[in-house]
């Protein structure tokens, strides 16, 4: 699952407000981020992207690490990226998938 606040925001009185609400204070997020999660189910992955975006790095990844076989990536507005230790290996490009796709098209 991928969730992001890039382009999904409003500016009110020179304050950037995202479309996600932080349940801790009831206010919209005011930073641009992109959260990516891979999990056993689509529901888990979707929930984890929100945790990454709302909680940020360390706290968000602590939540992701609490789910078996889940991995996450967080990208900030300046392009910096942080991820769980197994994210890259989990989402690696599979050559066989590309070969099969080429044979179908």
Helices and strands as residue ranges (DSSP letters): E 2-4, E 9-12, E 15-18, E 21-22, E 27-28, E 33-38, H 42-55, H 57-65, E 71-76, E 81-83, H 87-90, H 95-104
